Amino acid sequence: MQASRSSSPVFVGIDVSKDRLDVHLRPSGEACSLPHNVDGLEGLATRLVGLAPELIVLEATGGFEVAVAAALAGAGLRLAVVNPRQIRAFARAIGRLA
């Protein structure tokens, strides 16, 4: 992930699992995977601070998101933890199944 300034705000989506963090940036479409451990969280927070995203969205995943949310909030980043059922319902409502 590169720190670049553009006129478009940056939004970040993070899919949190037990062992891995899958990070996706919009509008660039850039993506990467990091280990879900202390080093991965520190690296992620550092990279995202440099990008200054408008918002970071995490899917609530049975508690695995708690450490990620704490690390990002501790770095002063704006984030939202969202309910996966509501995300799927919204996607279905706009005709997107994946």
Secondary structure, 3 states (H helix, E strand, C coil): CCCCCCCCCCEEEEEECCCEEEEEEECCCCEEEEECCHHHHHHHHHHHHHHCCCEEEEECCCCCHHHHHHHHHHCCCCEEEECHHHHHHHHHHCCCCC
